[in-house]
Amino acid sequence: MLDTEDLFLLDVRTQSEFDEGHIKYANLIGVTLLPSRLDEVPNKETVLVYCKSGTRSASASSTLIGAGYIDVYNMEGGINAWKAAGILL
């Protein structure tokens, strides 16, 4: 999925978490800021949402779906799952 051209990768963690490491090409919009920054998330692309463990990204995914976004995916397990699987950032 990450090699899809029409993918918007949304990191909903804090700035400090993002600065510690993030997935290449990720866009940072903290979960608490998302409702006021929906205009920054394209609604014509697939949106993959992630956080540290999957809790905040699940909430953010619900926010997007509630706002009319259709092609939204929550990265289960978050960035912790990536690290546990040995995927480098």
N, C-alpha and C positions, 0 to 999 in steps of 0.2 A: 504493500500500500504506500510506503514512503517514497517510492519511485514514480508515483503518479504526478503528472504535471499539474493537474487541477486539484491539488491538495493544499489546504490551509492547515498548518500545524499550530495548534493553540496550546500554549503552556499557561496554566492558570495558577501557578505558584507565586510566591513572593519574589521581589527583585533580588533579594539576597540568595534565595534558593536557585534562581535562574543564573546568577553570577557564579555560583559554585559548579555549575555544569548544566548544560541543556542540549537537546537534540538540535542538530544543525538545521537551520532555516526556521526554527520555531519563532513564533510571535508571542510575546509576553503580554497578557492582560490578566491581572489577578482576578480570582473568582469573585471577589467582592466588588470589583470595578466593572465587571462584564456587563451588567444591565445598562450602565450608562455609556458603554463603549461598543454597543452592538454594531454601530455603523462601520467599525473597523474590521468586522468579520464578514467576508464576502458570502452572500447567500446563494451564489451560483456554483460554488465549489464544494467538494467534499471537505468536511471539517473533522480533523482528528484532535481530540482534546486529551491532554494528559496533565498529571500533577505528580506528587511524590508517591502516593499509594493507590490512587484511584477514587478516593472519596470526594475530593473537591472537583475533580473532572466529571464525576457523575452528576454533581449538582450543576456544574456549568453546562453540561450536555442537556440537562433538563431545561435550563434557562433558554438555551438556543432553540430547542424544539418548541418550547412555549412561545417563542418569538416568531415561529414560522419556518425555521430552518428544517430542511428535510433530510439531508445527507450528513448526519452527525454520528460520529463514533467516539466512544469512550475507551481509552487505552487501559484495559483492565490491569490492575497491579501497578500502574504508573511507572515512573522512572526507576523505582526500586526493583521492579520485576526485570527491567532491562539490565540493571547492574547485576542482579543475581544470575541472569542468563549469560553474563560475560560480554554483553554488547557495550562497546565503548562509546563514549559521548564525544 
